[in-house]
Amino acid sequence: MANDTICRVGGSLIQHGDLNHRIYLMHLEPGDLPGIVAELNRMAMEQGYSKIFVKIPVTHSRQFLEAGYTEEARVEGMFHGTVDGVFLARYPDPKRRQVADPDLIRDILKKAQEQAGERCVVTLPAPLVCRECAQDDAEALADLYRAVFATYPFPITDPGYLRSTMESHIRYWAVWDGDCPVAASSAEMAPAERNVEMTDFATLPAWRGYRLSSYLLARMEETMKSEGFAVAYTICRAESYPINITFSRAGYQFGGTLWNNTQICGAREMQGISLSGKSVICRGFESMNIWYTRL
């Protein structure tokens, strides 16, 4: 499975590449302003990318907005529990902004919000057990992700990537049937900012319907809250009823939609885009919903 590149631009962290056909500013080093705004635009034109999106404190948004970015989502208190985080986007090719099935996305959001706060206690059926994953679990965890996702924006099917992120900033949990994980998730931590992304949810088809994602989410929330994190959020598939309902039931608030944002699950092929003489095929871009809560 091909993946995009994660690298530094100045002191800021970005992901970019042809898989998602975009640039994602994952962490902004404030000292890189204002130059990074022009640099991201230059990279997008040079590579022919059709979208740029940035995750930043709202206090640093002015220069991006002046450069043509628009706000797609917001997480209240994302930074240090006091400063809102915003997801801003710019579309060098406006066709990237055209959504194939907006009615479906609206219906999923409506159904999810109708069940807001209806969280119930989930009990694992025997013989399943839940535990945090360790380095020795990386191979089995990668196998699970490989079985669930045909494509994914980050290389979670690579055991080496899982081990490396376990050592740095991501903790993984799984529900186990003996030595085999049947469902998994992760908490991507930003301790300095006191926020955590609840992500990488996957369940084998045979075990769907048992609310294992809800169980994993509750376990991660309990741990992250005890360790001082103030806000939890997720970026989940806007076209998935189960995952949006899971977060709404858990008391998360809807923060907005990132349009045609991510290549995930080998989704449908979409029309070609040509930028700056570079012809590409855009495959599987799905819109993503933002949900968040205070811990």
C-alpha positions in Angstrom: 0.0 0.0 0.0 1.5 3.3 -1.1 1.5 6.2 1.4 2.1 9.9 1.3 5.3 11.5 2.7 5.6 13.1 6.2 8.3 15.8 6.4 9.2 19.1 7.8 8.8 22.5 6.2 10.9 24.8 8.5 9.8 23.6 11.9 6.3 22.7 10.8 5.1 19.1 10.1 3.3 18.3 6.8 2.0 15.3 4.9 1.8 15.4 1.1 1.7 13.1 -1.9 -0.3 11.7 -4.7 -2.2 9.1 -2.7 -4.4 11.8 -1.1 -3.4 14.4 -3.7 -3.1 17.1 -1.2 -0.9 18.8 1.4 -1.9 18.5 5.1 -0.3 20.9 7.6 -0.4 18.7 10.7 1.5 20.9 13.1 2.3 24.6 12.6 5.5 26.1 14.1 4.4 29.7 14.6 7.8 31.0 13.7 7.3 29.7 10.2 4.6 32.3 9.6 4.0 34.1 7.3 6.4 32.4 4.8 4.8 28.9 5.1 1.6 30.1 3.6 3.3 30.9 0.3 5.5 27.8 0.5 2.5 25.5 0.8 0.9 27.2 -2.2 4.1 26.9 -4.1 4.4 23.2 -3.3 0.7 22.6 -4.4 1.2 24.3 -7.7 4.6 22.5 -8.4 3.2 19.1 -7.6 -0.3 19.7 -9.0 -2.1 18.9 -5.8 -5.8 19.7 -5.7 -6.2 20.5 -2.0 -4.3 22.0 0.9 -5.7 21.8 4.4 -4.2 23.0 7.7 -4.9 22.2 11.3 -4.0 25.3 13.3 -4.9 27.5 16.4 -7.5 30.0 15.3 -5.1 32.7 16.6 -2.8 31.9 13.6 -5.6 31.8 10.9 -5.6 35.3 9.6 -2.8 34.9 7.1 -4.2 31.7 5.7 -7.7 33.2 5.3 -6.2 36.2 3.5 -4.5 33.8 1.1 -7.9 32.2 0.1 -8.4 29.5 2.7 -11.8 28.8 4.1 -12.8 27.3 7.4 -14.2 23.8 7.1 -14.3 22.7 10.8 -13.6 23.9 14.3 -12.7 22.2 17.6 -13.4 24.3 20.7 -10.5 24.5 23.1 -8.4 22.2 21.0 -5.1 23.9 22.0 -4.4 23.9 25.8 -8.2 23.6 26.5 -8.6 27.3 25.8 -7.8 28.2 22.1 -10.0 26.8 19.3 -8.5 24.8 16.6 -9.6 25.3 13.0 -9.3 23.2 9.9 -8.8 25.5 6.9 -8.8 24.5 3.3 -7.8 25.8 -0.1 -8.6 24.1 -3.4 -6.1 24.9 -6.2 -8.5 22.9 -8.4 -12.2 23.8 -7.5 -13.4 20.4 -8.9 -11.9 18.8 -5.8 -14.6 20.7 -3.8 -17.5 19.1 -5.7 -19.1 16.4 -3.4 -20.5 13.3 -5.1 -23.3 12.6 -2.6 -23.9 15.5 -0.2 -27.4 14.1 0.5 -25.9 10.9 2.0 -23.5 12.9 4.2 -26.4 15.1 5.4 -28.5 12.0 6.2 -25.7 10.3 8.1 -25.1 13.4 10.2 -28.8 13.8 10.9 -29.1 10.1 12.0 -26.0 10.5 14.2 -27.2 13.7 15.9 -30.6 12.1 16.6 -28.7 9.7 18.8 -26.6 12.2 20.6 -25.5 11.3 24.1 -27.2 7.8 24.0 -24.1 6.1 25.2 -24.6 2.7 26.8 -22.2 0.4 28.6 -20.7 -2.1 26.2 -19.8 -5.5 27.5 -17.3 -7.6 25.5 -18.7 -11.0 24.5 -16.6 -14.0 25.6 -13.8 -14.8 24.8 -12.8 -11.3 23.8 -10.5 -9.1 26.0 -9.2 -5.6 25.5 -5.7 -4.4 26.2 -3.3 -1.8 25.1 -0.9 -2.9 22.4 2.9 -3.3 22.8 5.8 -3.5 20.4 5.4 -7.2 20.0 1.8 -6.8 18.8 2.8 -4.7 15.8 2.7 -7.6 13.3 -0.8 -8.7 14.3 -2.1 -5.2 14.5 -0.8 -4.5 10.9 -2.5 -7.6 9.7 -5.8 -6.4 11.1 -5.5 -3.0 9.4 -4.4 -4.7 6.2 -7.6 -6.9 6.3 -9.9 -3.9 6.9 -8.4 -1.1 4.7 -7.6 -1.3 1.0 -6.1 2.1 1.3 -5.3 4.4 4.2 -3.8 7.9 4.6 -1.1 6.7 7.0 1.0 3.5 6.8 -0.7 1.6 9.6 -0.3 -1.6 7.7 3.5 -1.4 8.2 4.6 -2.9 11.5 7.7 -0.7 11.5 5.5 2.4 11.4 3.4 1.1 14.2 6.4 0.4 16.4 7.9 3.8 15.6 4.8 5.7 16.5 4.3 3.6 19.7 7.7 5.0 20.7 6.8 8.6 20.0 3.2 9.8 20.2 0.6 7.1 19.4 -0.9 4.5 21.7 -2.9 1.6 20.2 -5.6 -0.5 21.8 -7.1 -3.7 20.5 -9.9 -6.2 21.3 -8.3 -9.7 21.2 -9.7 -13.1 20.4 -6.8 -15.1 21.8 -3.7 -14.0 19.9 -5.7 -12.3 17.1 -6.9 -8.7 17.3 -10.5 -8.4 15.9 -10.8 -4.6 16.5 -8.4 -1.8 17.1 -8.0 2.0 17.6 -5.4 4.5 18.5 -4.9 7.7 20.5 -2.6 10.2 18.7 -1.4 12.4 21.5 -0.2 16.0 21.4 0.8 16.5 25.1 2.1 20.0 24.7 -1.3 21.1 23.3 -3.3 18.8 25.6 -5.4 17.3 22.8 -5.6 13.8 21.5 -7.0 12.4 18.2 -9.0 9.2 18.5 -8.4 7.4 15.3 -7.5 4.3 13.3 -10.7 2.4 14.3 -11.0 -0.9 12.5 -13.2 -4.0 13.1 -13.1 -7.3 11.3 -16.4 -7.9 9.4 -17.3 -11.0 11.5 -17.2 -8.9 14.7 -19.2 -5.9 13.6 -22.4 -5.1 15.4 -20.9 -5.7 18.9 -20.0 -2.0 19.4 -16.4 -2.8 19.8 -15.4 0.7 18.6 -17.5 2.2 21.4 -15.8 0.0 23.9 -12.3 1.0 22.6 -13.3 4.7 22.6 -14.4 4.5 26.2 -11.1 2.8 27.2 -9.0 5.4 25.5 -11.0 8.3 26.9 -10.6 7.0 30.4 -6.8 6.8 30.0 -6.3 10.1 28.2 -8.4 12.0 30.8 -6.4 10.5 33.6 -3.2 11.7 31.9 -4.4 15.3 31.7 -5.6 15.7 28.1 -8.3 18.3 27.8 -9.9 17.7 24.5 -10.4 14.6 22.3 -11.4 14.7 18.7 -11.7 12.5 15.6 -11.5 12.8 11.8 -13.9 10.1 10.6 -15.5 9.0 7.3 -18.5 11.2 6.6 -20.1 8.4 4.6 -20.1 5.9 7.4 -23.2 5.6 9.6 -21.6 3.5 12.3 -18.5 5.6 13.1 -20.5 8.9 13.2 -23.2 7.4 15.4 -20.5 6.0 17.7 -19.0 9.5 18.4 -22.4 11.2 18.6 -23.6 8.6 21.1 -20.5 9.1 23.1 -21.3 12.8 23.6 -19.0 14.3 20.9 -20.0 17.5 19.2 -20.0 17.9 15.4 -17.3 20.3 14.3 -17.6 20.4 10.5 -16.8 18.5 7.3 -13.5 18.3 5.4 -14.7 17.9 1.8 -13.2 15.2 -0.5 -10.3 15.0 1.9 -8.9 11.5 2.3 -8.2 8.4 0.3 -9.4 5.6 2.5 -10.9 2.1 2.1 -10.2 1.9 -1.6 -13.3 4.0 -2.2 -14.8 4.8 -5.6 -12.8 6.2 -8.4 -13.5 9.9 -9.2 -12.9 12.0 -12.3 -9.4 13.0 -13.5 -7.9 16.3 -12.6 -5.3 18.2 -14.5 -3.2 20.8 -12.8 -0.2 22.7 -14.3 0.0 20.2 -17.1 0.1 17.2 -14.7 -2.7 14.7 -15.4 -3.8 12.5 -12.5 -6.7 10.2 -11.5 -8.3 11.0 -8.2 -9.3 7.7 -6.5 -11.4 7.3 -3.4 -11.5 10.8 -2.0 -14.0 10.8 0.9 -15.2 13.7 3.0 -14.4 13.5 6.7 -16.3 14.7 9.7 -14.8 16.3 12.7 -16.3 15.4 16.2 -14.8 16.5 19.5 -15.4 16.5 23.3 -13.9 17.9 26.4 -12.5 15.1 28.6 
